[in-house]
């Protein structure tokens, strides 16, 4: 239940899909690119929050710093805490901190 990207588990640079099977670098794996997918939470998540990936591919709240933006994998469908398996409605986008305006 990891968020993955072009080169595997992402550090939020470009999360593009979710893998429910995992896989080693260089191996093929099935991925989910739209709809609702199960993810492992890497922190506290509230239903409706935008999610991105931490360095372990776990879903965390997308909360960019004052002068930054974050790539978003989608919207949390369930509230939970670190280690919980939750669900995300995949809707890739970028979120920018309001202080950037």
Buried (B, 14 or more C-beta within 10 A) or exposed (E): BBBBBEEBBBEBEEBBBBBBEEBEEEEEBEBBEEEEBBBBBBBEBEEEBBBBBBEEBBBBBBEBEEEEBBBBBBBBBBBBEEEBEBBBBBEBEEBEBEEEE
